[in-house]
Amino acid sequence: MDTGEKDQTPPGFLKFRLLIAYDGSGYEGWQVQKIGTGVQEIIETALGKLFPGKPRLHGSSRTDAGVHALGMVAHFIAPVSQCRMEPRKLALALNAWLPEDIRVIKASRARSPFHARFSATGKAYRYAIWNHPASNPLLRHVSWHVPRKLDVHAMQRAARAFIGRHDFSSFTANPGYRRSSTIRNITQCRVVARGPLITITIHGDGFLYKMCRGIAGTLAEVGLGKLDASEITRILRQQDRRVAGMTAPAHGLVLWKVFYGKKAAITSARSLPAK
């Protein structure tokens, strides 16, 4: 949803859009935390090294503790007088101040009304399962090890039931605050196996707290024969978290991509005005 006038860039400021990747293993999620460290806090500290005003960073998603990202989008504004480098150099400059498990992949100028969260039209997540009796040491931080054989075909049948507009109360945890709606539209839910690596890809207009992990855990239980693929429709209708499968571990989940409409398109990367 584009918030229009609400997110117009103030006169004398420029807005920047960042594409960010991170290994979430060592962080308590994206947001600034009261206890522990969030990825947002680390990047804002790096921004403070380059911009005296210490800009606030606005992210497209609130990933949980331990969840990774390849396609997190964020934006910030800064006074024109402090913008002395090209966007591509901004990414390099930020990375010089960031730890190795966080990287700015791209920095660009953004149009005035762009908002990383409210301008987003959809998101894509991927969940990885290593399905083999022996764990894969190289994937231990980015996939869930399930040693028992999973029925991939049953998981694929079950995944199709998630597509469409549904109330996903059965697949979300309590976030600790009141939600305006638990209805979401899922446009793709796909299970693909390449050898022992099973990838669950979910596209939608938005996601509830731990919803992707609830879906992944339920699909795994279908694969283990604990639930039948035909039960997903019933579970959705019951709107009760207790009737669905487990919440899959955080480290198998990656925020893959955030989608934006034409109104959220960024401007071309050009040199910024020097003081």
N, C-alpha and C positions, 0 to 999 in steps of 0.2 A: 504494500500500500504506500503510495507516495503522499507525504504529508504536506506538500506544496509550500505555501507561504511560511509555514511554521519553521521550515528548515532552510530558508533563504540565507545565504551567507551575508553577514553584516558588511556594510561599506568599509573598505580598507582592509578586508581580510580575504584570504584565498582558502579554498577547500581542497583537501587531498584525499584520495582513495588509496588504501593499501591492500594488497593481496598478501596474506600471511599464511605460513606453514609452521607447524610446531609439533614436537613430540610431547604429549601431555603427561608423560610418566611422572615427572617431578613436580607437577603443579596441581593446585586445588581448583582446576577449571580455568575458564577464560577470565571471569570477572575479578576485580579487585576484592580481596578477602579480608575479613576481620582477623581470622586466624589462618595462617598459611599464606602462600603466594599464588596469585593468579597471573596468567600470561599478560593480561591487559596492563597490570602494574609494571611488569618488566619493560614493556614497549613504551609506556608513558615515561618511565625513567630515562630511556634512551632518547625519546623526543625532547625531554628537558635539557639534554646535552646540546641539542641543535637549535632549540627555540627557547629563549629566555622566559617566554610566557608560560612554559610548561603546558602545552595543549592537552586537553582531555580527549581520549580516544573512545569512539563509539563503535562497538562491534555489531556484526550481523546476527550473531548467535551467542547463546550462553552454554558452551560445552561444559560437561561435568568434569569432576576430578578424574584424571587419568585418560580422558578422551583426547584423541589427536585431531589435527586438521591439516589439510593440504589446500583448502580453499576458503579459509576465513577471510571475510572482507571487513574492513574498518575504515572510518574516516575521522579526520580532525580538521580544525581550522587554525590558521596562524596569520598574524599581521603581514601585510604585503612587505613592510619594511624589513621583515626577518627572513623572507623567502629569497635566498640568494643563489640557489642551485637548481639545476634541471631535475625533474622527477627521478630519472634513472640514477642520478648521483645521490638523490635523497635516500633511495633504497640501499645503496652501498654504504652511505654514511650511517644509517641506522644499524645496519648489520655489524658495523665495526664496534658498536656499543652493546650488541645483543649476545647472549650465550649461544653456543652451537646448536642447541635444541630449539631455537626460535629463529626464523628467517623471514624477512620481508622479500617476497618474490618479485613484487612489482609495486612501484609508486606512480600515481598518475594525478593530474588535475581532475577535479570533479565539477560538474555543473552545480550551480547554486542550490537547487532544491534537493539534491541527492542526499539520502540518508541510508547508511549501511544496513540498518535494520528495517526501517519502515518502507523503504523503496524496493525491498526484495520481493520478488514474485514467487519464489520457490527455492527449495534447498535439496541437495542430494547427499545422502549418507551411505557409507559402505561399512559392512561388518564382516570381519574375516574370522573363519573357523579353520583350525588345523585339525583335520580328522584322520588321525593315525595313532596307532598304539604308542609310538614314541613321539615326544614333543620335538619341535624344530627349534634348536637353539637360536637360529638367526631370526625367527619370527616370534620369539617368546614375549616380546614387549608390544607386538602389534596384532596378535591374533589370540583367540581363545582356543586352548587345546582341549579337544573332546576326543578321548581315546577310543570310545565305543563307535562302531560303524553306524553312520547316519544314512537313512533312506532319503537320498537327494530327491528322488521323484516325488515322494510324499511331501517333502518340504516345498517343492515347486508347485504342487497342487494347492497346498495350504496358502502359499504366498499370494496366489491370484485372488483369494477372498478378501485380502486387505485393500485391493484397488477400489477406488471410489470414495465417496463422501460418507464418512461414518463418525459416530461418537466413539472415541478411543479411550474412554474411561477405564476399560479393562486392561489397558496396556501402559498406563502411566502411573507414576508414583506421586504422592502428595508433595507439592513443591513448598508448602508452608505459607501460601498466600492464596487469596481467592482468584479464580480464573473466570474470565467472562464467558468462555466456551471451551468445551472439550471435543468439538467437532473439527475434523481436519479432512482435507481431500488428498488422497494418495494417488498419484498418477502412474507410478511404477513400483512394483515389489517383485524382485527377480532373484532367483537362487541359481548360481552357476558354479559348477565343480570343475576344477582343473587339477586332476590328480587328487591328492589329499587336501588341497586348499579349496575351501568352499567360501564364496563371496555372496553376501546378501546385499543387494542394492535397493535403496528405497528413495524415491523422489516424491515430494509433496509440497503443498503450499505453506506448510509450517509443521512444527512438531512440538508435542508436549514434553514435560519433564520425564526423562528416561523412557520415552515412548519407543524409540528405535531399539533400545536394549530389551524392552519388554517384548517387542515383535521378534527380535533375534532369538531370545531365550525360548519363546513359545515355538518358533519354527524348529529349534533344536530338539525340543521335547516331542514334536511331531516326528522328526527324523529318528528319534530313539524309540518310537512306538508308544510313548506315554500318553499322547493325544492323537486323535484321528484328524486327518486333514479336513474332513467335513465339519468338524466342531468349531472352526474359526468363526463362521457366521453366527452361531449360537453364542459364542463367547463375546463377540462384539455387541450383540443385542442385550446381553445381561448387564453390561456397563458396571462390572464388578471386578476389581483387580485380582481378587482371590481365586477367580475361576480360570484365569489365564496361566501361562507358563512362567518360569522364572525370569528374573532380570539378568540378562547376560552381562559378563564382566565388562568394565569400562574400556579396558585396553585393546579390545578388538574393534572399537568403533572409530571411524574417521569422518569428520565433516569434509566431504569431497568437493562440493561446489555450491555456490550461492548464485541464483539466477535473478536477473534484473530486466525490466522492460525497457522500451526505447527511451522513456522519459528519464531513466536513470543512467543513460549512456554517459560515459566520461568524455571530456574534451580531449582533443589531441594533445599528446605530450610535446610541449614546446618550452622554450626557455622562459624562465620567470623573470619579472622585472627586478633589476638590481637597485640597491639603495643608492 
